[in-house]
Amino acid sequence: MKNSPKVFNNAKEAVKDIKNGSHIMSGGFGLCGIPENSIEAISELNLKDLSVISNNIGNSGRGLVSWLKKHMISKAYCSYVGGNPDLEEQIINKLIEIELIPQGTFSERIRAAGMGIRAFYTPTGHGTLVAEGKETKDFDRPCILEEALHADYAIIKAEIGDDYGNLWFKESARNFSPLMAMAAKTTIVEVEKLVKVGDIKPEDIHLPGLFVQRIYQGKDYKNDIEFLKVEGKNELV
């Protein structure tokens, strides 16, 4: 597998060329399915002026919060800020520019970029702060124009990947990751298990390797679950 040009030894090698001012998409919903190794490796680069596209830019002091604490992010595109006091504090103190996007619009703007669609109309957000400064057009109801979201890099995590970059995600940990992989110029994937081409059945592939430029096997995952299931009960960890 090391002979594949897509396979990297670790997170540091895979992210080392990311520069100041980059636009980065980061997969994950809350703390579910976040690319922990890539986030940590980028944090160590101490970059500045990043534009980050992520559902909530970290949560409960974890994930992308490490970038916030180092003031690496100048602009954030997200759909939820609850449970993230570090982000809230920077918003209040005007240390970060934020574009708060309804979640359906958020995912569609990412999907549109991957499909080559420059913009689309949606009724969501019409008549609210979301619509300020945006073109409006009447169809069966008033709609606002939303532009596609692109990125220089997407960092995502999958459960299993092969040396060509074909990926299989575990349950809801898939979330926005396949869409982000399609919307970025360079997609960096960490997997819990790296296998050879052919080890993942074609019908089980959730994202084709065509959309993956770099892949490596992650390690030392600390955020494996948010809820512990015990005999039919859900207990918050």
C-alpha atoms as a printed R data frame, in Angstrom:
    type eleno elety resid chain resno       x      y       z
1   ATOM     1    CA   MET     A     1   0.000  0.000   0.000
2   ATOM     2    CA   LYS     A     2   2.911  2.400   0.585
3   ATOM     3    CA   ASN     A     3   3.610  2.269  -3.154
4   ATOM     4    CA   SER     A     4   0.378  4.145  -3.827
5   ATOM     5    CA   PRO     A     5   0.997  7.876  -4.366
6   ATOM     6    CA   LYS     A     6  -2.132  8.612  -2.347
7   ATOM     7    CA   VAL     A     7  -0.968  6.867   0.832
8   ATOM     8    CA   PHE     A     8   0.857  8.957   3.438
9   ATOM     9    CA   ASN     A     9   2.576  7.705   6.572
10  ATOM    10    CA   ASN     A    10   0.779  9.994   8.988
11  ATOM    11    CA   ALA     A    11  -1.249 13.146   9.465
12  ATOM    12    CA   LYS     A    12   1.753 15.486   9.599
13  ATOM    13    CA   GLU     A    13   2.925 14.400   6.156
14  ATOM    14    CA   ALA     A    14  -0.564 14.643   4.690
15  ATOM    15    CA   VAL     A    15  -1.251 18.230   5.820
16  ATOM    16    CA   LYS     A    16   2.214 19.810   5.775
17  ATOM    17    CA   ASP     A    17   1.632 21.944   2.656
18  ATOM    18    CA   ILE     A    18  -1.479 23.717   3.983
19  ATOM    19    CA   LYS     A    19  -0.741 27.449   4.078
20  ATOM    20    CA   ASN     A    20  -2.019 30.578   5.784
21  ATOM    21    CA   GLY     A    21  -5.260 31.824   4.283
22  ATOM    22    CA   SER     A    22  -6.455 28.407   3.112
23  ATOM    23    CA   HIS     A    23 -10.136 27.469   2.908
24  ATOM    24    CA   ILE     A    24 -10.636 24.179   4.761
25  ATOM    25    CA   MET     A    25 -13.702 21.960   5.042
26  ATOM    26    CA   SER     A    26 -13.767 19.676   8.069
27  ATOM    27    CA   GLY     A    27 -16.169 16.742   8.239
28  ATOM    28    CA   GLY     A    28 -18.106 15.814  11.341
29  ATOM    29    CA   PHE     A    29 -21.372 16.561  13.096
30  ATOM    30    CA   GLY     A    30 -20.714 17.782  16.596
31  ATOM    31    CA   LEU     A    31 -17.912 15.419  17.562
32  ATOM    32    CA   CYS     A    32 -19.196 12.519  15.472
33  ATOM    33    CA   GLY     A    33 -16.902 11.547  12.616
34  ATOM    34    CA   ILE     A    34 -14.404 14.377  13.039
35  ATOM    35    CA   PRO     A    35 -10.886 13.928  11.562
36  ATOM    36    CA   GLU     A    36  -9.077 14.076  14.899
37  ATOM    37    CA   ASN     A    37  -5.560 13.336  13.628
38  ATOM    38    CA   SER     A    38  -5.708 15.894  10.819
39  ATOM    39    CA   ILE     A    39  -7.141 18.557  13.129
40  ATOM    40    CA   GLU     A    40  -4.303 18.026  15.607
41  ATOM    41    CA   ALA     A    41  -1.614 18.040  12.907
42  ATOM    42    CA   ILE     A    42  -2.930 21.285  11.386
43  ATOM    43    CA   SER     A    43  -3.151 22.835  14.856
44  ATOM    44    CA   GLU     A    44   0.570 22.227  15.258
45  ATOM    45    CA   LEU     A    45   1.256 24.231  12.079
46  ATOM    46    CA   ASN     A    46   0.027 27.401  13.865
47  ATOM    47    CA   LEU     A    47  -1.495 28.812  10.701
48  ATOM    48    CA   LYS     A    48  -3.350 32.111  10.412
49  ATOM    49    CA   ASP     A    49  -6.293 33.549   8.501
50  ATOM    50    CA   LEU     A    50  -8.006 30.219   7.789
51  ATOM    51    CA   SER     A    51 -11.555 30.104   6.462
52  ATOM    52    CA   VAL     A    52 -13.191 27.004   7.909
53  ATOM    53    CA   ILE     A    53 -16.357 25.293   6.717
54  ATOM    54    CA   SER     A    54 -17.695 22.940   9.370
55  ATOM    55    CA   ASN     A    55 -21.046 22.227  10.988
56  ATOM    56    CA   ASN     A    56 -20.119 23.783  14.332
57  ATOM    57    CA   ILE     A    57 -16.342 24.447  14.429
58  ATOM    58    CA   GLY     A    58 -15.786 22.035  17.300
59  ATOM    59    CA   ASN     A    59 -17.759 21.306  20.449
60  ATOM    60    CA   SER     A    60 -17.271 21.028  24.219
61  ATOM    61    CA   GLY     A    61 -13.680 22.237  24.010
62  ATOM    62    CA   ARG     A    62 -12.683 19.548  21.522
63  ATOM    63    CA   GLY     A    63 -12.110 19.138  17.802
64  ATOM    64    CA   LEU     A    64 -11.636 22.389  15.880
65  ATOM    65    CA   VAL     A    65 -11.689 24.334  19.139
66  ATOM    66    CA   SER     A    66  -7.894 23.853  19.205
67  ATOM    67    CA   TRP     A    67  -7.726 26.096  16.126
68  ATOM    68    CA   LEU     A    68  -9.983 28.678  17.759
69  ATOM    69    CA   LYS     A    69  -7.834 28.845  20.874
70  ATOM    70    CA   LYS     A    70  -4.788 29.559  18.719
71  ATOM    71    CA   HIS     A    71  -6.729 32.199  16.735
72  ATOM    72    CA   MET     A    72  -6.017 30.376  13.503
73  ATOM    73    CA   ILE     A    73  -9.517 30.970  12.070
74  ATOM    74    CA   SER     A    74 -10.521 34.359  10.665
75  ATOM    75    CA   LYS     A    75 -13.822 33.265   9.113
76  ATOM    76    CA   ALA     A    76 -16.171 30.382   9.884
77  ATOM    77    CA   TYR     A    77 -19.045 28.987   7.850
78  ATOM    78    CA   CYS     A    78 -21.273 26.864  10.081
79  ATOM    79    CA   SER     A    79 -24.862 26.024  10.978
80  ATOM    80    CA   TYR     A    80 -24.655 25.686  14.756
81  ATOM    81    CA   VAL     A    81 -22.734 27.435  17.535
82  ATOM    82    CA   GLY     A    82 -24.378 25.903  20.620
83  ATOM    83    CA   GLY     A    83 -22.140 23.884  22.929
84  ATOM    84    CA   ASN     A    84 -19.097 25.806  21.708
85  ATOM    85    CA   PRO     A    85 -18.333 28.604  24.196
86  ATOM    86    CA   ASP     A    86 -14.938 29.265  22.575
87  ATOM    87    CA   LEU     A    87 -16.622 30.137  19.277
88  ATOM    88    CA   GLU     A    88 -19.340 32.149  21.034
89  ATOM    89    CA   GLU     A    89 -16.726 34.189  22.897
90  ATOM    90    CA   GLN     A    90 -14.835 35.028  19.710
91  ATOM    91    CA   ILE     A    91 -18.069 36.025  17.959
92  ATOM    92    CA   ILE     A    92 -19.064 38.321  20.832
93  ATOM    93    CA   ASN     A    93 -15.611 39.917  20.912
94  ATOM    94    CA   LYS     A    94 -15.562 40.239  17.113
95  ATOM    95    CA   LEU     A    95 -12.414 38.167  16.819
96  ATOM    96    CA   ILE     A    96 -13.878 36.022  14.068
97  ATOM    97    CA   GLU     A    97 -16.177 36.603  11.107
98  ATOM    98    CA   ILE     A    98 -19.008 34.094  10.943
99  ATOM    99    CA   GLU     A    99 -21.569 33.138   8.341
100 ATOM   100    CA   LEU     A   100 -24.354 31.235  10.053
101 ATOM   101    CA   ILE     A   101 -26.088 29.026   7.469
102 ATOM   102    CA   PRO     A   102 -29.290 26.950   7.839
103 ATOM   103    CA   GLN     A   103 -28.169 23.324   7.910
104 ATOM   104    CA   GLY     A   104 -30.021 22.211   4.775
105 ATOM   105    CA   THR     A   105 -28.600 25.170   2.868
106 ATOM   106    CA   PHE     A   106 -25.172 24.444   4.341
107 ATOM   107    CA   SER     A   107 -25.085 20.885   2.989
108 ATOM   108    CA   GLU     A   108 -26.584 21.926  -0.357
109 ATOM   109    CA   ARG     A   109 -24.016 24.678  -0.867
110 ATOM   110    CA   ILE     A   110 -21.279 22.093  -0.363
111 ATOM   111    CA   ARG     A   111 -23.014 19.570  -2.642
112 ATOM   112    CA   ALA     A   112 -23.481 22.224  -5.323
113 ATOM   113    CA   ALA     A   113 -19.744 22.910  -5.392
114 ATOM   114    CA   GLY     A   114 -19.015 19.231  -5.955
115 ATOM   115    CA   MET     A   115 -21.565 19.052  -8.762
116 ATOM   116    CA   GLY     A   116 -20.280 22.140 -10.557
117 ATOM   117    CA   ILE     A   117 -23.375 24.178  -9.717
118 ATOM   118    CA   ARG     A   118 -22.428 27.799  -9.083
119 ATOM   119    CA   ALA     A   119 -25.519 28.826  -7.133
120 ATOM   120    CA   PHE     A   120 -29.141 27.905  -6.438
121 ATOM   121    CA   TYR     A   121 -32.355 29.445  -5.155
122 ATOM   122    CA   THR     A   122 -33.999 28.388  -1.899
123 ATOM   123    CA   PRO     A   123 -36.879 29.774   0.184
124 ATOM   124    CA   THR     A   124 -35.001 28.950   3.386
125 ATOM   125    CA   GLY     A   125 -33.943 32.107   5.169
126 ATOM   126    CA   HIS     A   126 -36.070 34.520   3.139
127 ATOM   127    CA   GLY     A   127 -37.222 37.428   5.280
128 ATOM   128    CA   THR     A   128 -34.496 36.825   7.890
129 ATOM   129    CA   LEU     A   129 -30.934 37.989   8.514
130 ATOM   130    CA   VAL     A   130 -29.776 35.079   6.343
131 ATOM   131    CA   ALA     A   131 -31.171 36.873   3.271
132 ATOM   132    CA   GLU     A   132 -29.409 40.190   3.816
133 ATOM   133    CA   GLY     A   133 -27.450 41.263   0.744
134 ATOM   134    CA   LYS     A   134 -28.597 38.282  -1.333
135 ATOM   135    CA   GLU     A   135 -30.524 38.295  -4.593
136 ATOM   136    CA   THR     A   136 -34.230 37.424  -4.282
137 ATOM   137    CA   LYS     A   137 -36.479 35.922  -6.944
138 ATOM   138    CA   ASP     A   138 -40.121 34.860  -6.932
139 ATOM   139    CA   PHE     A   139 -41.065 31.330  -7.967
140 ATOM   140    CA   ASP     A   140 -44.039 29.752  -6.222
141 ATOM   141    CA   ARG     A   141 -42.679 31.722  -3.232
142 ATOM   142    CA   PRO     A   142 -39.823 34.174  -2.700
143 ATOM   143    CA   CYS     A   143 -36.374 32.551  -2.758
144 ATOM   144    CA   ILE     A   144 -32.858 33.771  -2.090
145 ATOM   145    CA   LEU     A   145 -29.762 33.006  -4.133
146 ATOM   146    CA   GLU     A   146 -27.136 30.942  -2.330
147 ATOM   147    CA   GLU     A   147 -23.653 30.398  -3.791
148 ATOM   148    CA   ALA     A   148 -21.736 27.110  -3.719
149 ATOM   149    CA   LEU     A   149 -19.096 26.590  -1.028
150 ATOM   150    CA   HIS     A   150 -15.669 25.507  -2.278
151 ATOM   151    CA   ALA     A   151 -12.470 24.734  -0.386
152 ATOM   152    CA   ASP     A   152  -8.768 24.300  -0.980
153 ATOM   153    CA   TYR     A   153  -8.711 21.281   1.337
154 ATOM   154    CA   ALA     A   154 -11.213 18.900   2.877
155 ATOM   155    CA   ILE     A   155 -10.168 16.911   5.928
156 ATOM   156    CA   ILE     A   156 -12.445 13.961   6.667
157 ATOM   157    CA   LYS     A   157 -12.476 10.638   8.494
158 ATOM   158    CA   ALA     A   158 -13.776  7.228   7.373
159 ATOM   159    CA   GLU     A   159 -13.879  3.868   9.101
160 ATOM   160    CA   ILE     A   160 -12.209  1.935   6.252
161 ATOM   161    CA   GLY     A   161 -10.347  3.079   3.166
162 ATOM   162    CA   ASP     A   162  -8.164  1.435   0.549
163 ATOM   163    CA   ASP     A   163  -4.943  2.635  -1.036
164 ATOM   164    CA   TYR     A   164  -6.817  4.204  -3.958
165 ATOM   165    CA   GLY     A   165  -9.012  6.202  -1.595
166 ATOM   166    CA   ASN     A   166 -12.288  4.284  -1.815
167 ATOM   167    CA   LEU     A   167 -14.079  4.805   1.500
168 ATOM   168    CA   TRP     A   168 -16.598  3.144   3.802
169 ATOM   169    CA   PHE     A   169 -18.095  5.201   6.628
170 ATOM   170    CA   LYS     A   170 -19.637  3.893   9.818
171 ATOM   171    CA   GLU     A   171 -23.299  4.841  10.190
172 ATOM   172    CA   SER     A   172 -23.981  8.525  10.961
173 ATOM   173    CA   ALA     A   173 -20.254  9.329  11.089
174 ATOM   174    CA   ARG     A   174 -20.551  9.759   7.325
175 ATOM   175    CA   ASN     A   175 -22.485 13.062   7.714
176 ATOM   176    CA   PHE     A   176 -21.113 15.845   5.440
177 ATOM   177    CA   SER     A   177 -17.817 14.138   4.611
178 ATOM   178    CA   PRO     A   178 -18.536 12.714   1.121
179 ATOM   179    CA   LEU     A   179 -19.972 16.054  -0.011
180 ATOM   180    CA   MET     A   180 -16.926 17.907   1.286
181 ATOM   181    CA   ALA     A   181 -14.594 15.500  -0.494
182 ATOM   182    CA   MET     A   182 -16.286 16.382  -3.768
183 ATOM   183    CA   ALA     A   183 -16.190 20.144  -3.126
184 ATOM   184    CA   ALA     A   184 -12.477 20.540  -2.312
185 ATOM   185    CA   LYS     A   185  -9.419 20.739  -4.534
186 ATOM   186    CA   THR     A   186  -7.496 18.381  -2.233
187 ATOM   187    CA   THR     A   187  -9.186 15.824   0.025
188 ATOM   188    CA   ILE     A   188  -7.202 14.401   2.945
189 ATOM   189    CA   VAL     A   189  -8.677 11.299   4.560
190 ATOM   190    CA   GLU     A   190  -7.778  9.519   7.760
191 ATOM   191    CA   VAL     A   191  -9.139  6.022   8.289
192 ATOM   192    CA   GLU     A   192  -9.252  3.652  11.221
193 ATOM   193    CA   LYS     A   193  -8.341  0.789   8.903
194 ATOM   194    CA   LEU     A   194  -6.340  1.036   5.674
195 ATOM   195    CA   VAL     A   195  -6.717 -1.918   3.294
196 ATOM   196    CA   LYS     A   196  -5.794 -2.878  -0.269
197 ATOM   197    CA   VAL     A   197  -7.860 -2.137  -3.352
198 ATOM   198    CA   GLY     A   198 -10.484 -4.847  -3.682
199 ATOM   199    CA   ASP     A   199 -10.879 -5.444   0.046
200 ATOM   200    CA   ILE     A   200 -13.947 -3.192   0.112
201 ATOM   201    CA   LYS     A   201 -16.789 -4.635  -1.959
202 ATOM   202    CA   PRO     A   202 -17.836 -2.266  -4.774
203 ATOM   203    CA   GLU     A   203 -21.398 -2.118  -3.439
204 ATOM   204    CA   ASP     A   204 -20.085 -1.081  -0.010
205 ATOM   205    CA   ILE     A   205 -18.109  1.929  -1.227
206 ATOM   206    CA   HIS     A   206 -19.683  5.158   0.037
207 ATOM   207    CA   LEU     A   207 -17.215  7.492  -1.677
208 ATOM   208    CA   PRO     A   208 -15.125  6.564  -4.745
209 ATOM   209    CA   GLY     A   209 -11.383  7.145  -4.548
210 ATOM   210    CA   LEU     A   210 -11.657  9.552  -7.472
211 ATOM   211    CA   PHE     A   211 -12.446 12.280  -4.942
212 ATOM   212    CA   VAL     A   212  -9.571 11.451  -2.577
213 ATOM   213    CA   GLN     A   213  -6.027 12.750  -3.095
214 ATOM   214    CA   ARG     A   214  -4.384 11.704   0.210
215 ATOM   215    CA   ILE     A   215  -5.119  8.956   2.706
216 ATOM   216    CA   TYR     A   216  -3.461  7.636   5.853
217 ATOM   217    CA   GLN     A   217  -4.268  5.398   8.786
218 ATOM   218    CA   GLY     A   218  -5.102  7.376  11.901
219 ATOM   219    CA   LYS     A   219  -4.311  6.424  15.489
220 ATOM   220    CA   ASP     A   220  -4.944  7.233  19.147
221 ATOM   221    CA   TYR     A   221  -8.580  8.192  18.766
222 ATOM   222    CA   LYS     A   222  -9.945  9.786  21.927
223 ATOM   223    CA   ASN     A   223 -13.426 10.717  20.781
224 ATOM   224    CA   ASP     A   224 -14.870  7.359  19.782
225 ATOM   225    CA   ILE     A   225 -18.342  7.831  21.310
226 ATOM   226    CA   GLU     A   226 -20.521 10.567  22.771
227 ATOM   227    CA   PHE     A   227 -23.193  8.238  24.158
228 ATOM   228    CA   LEU     A   228 -22.645  4.928  25.883
229 ATOM   229    CA   LYS     A   229 -25.380  2.346  25.289
230 ATOM   230    CA   VAL     A   230 -25.927 -0.029  28.186
231 ATOM   231    CA   GLU     A   231 -28.751 -2.596  28.072
232 ATOM   232    CA   GLY     A   232 -30.984 -0.395  25.990
233 ATOM   233    CA   LYS     A   233 -30.222  2.799  27.917
234 ATOM   234    CA   ASN     A   234 -28.396  5.820  26.557
235 ATOM   235    CA   GLU     A   235 -26.041  7.451  29.027
236 ATOM   236    CA   LEU     A   236 -24.236 10.662  28.215
237 ATOM   237    CA   VAL     A   237 -20.475 10.235  28.440
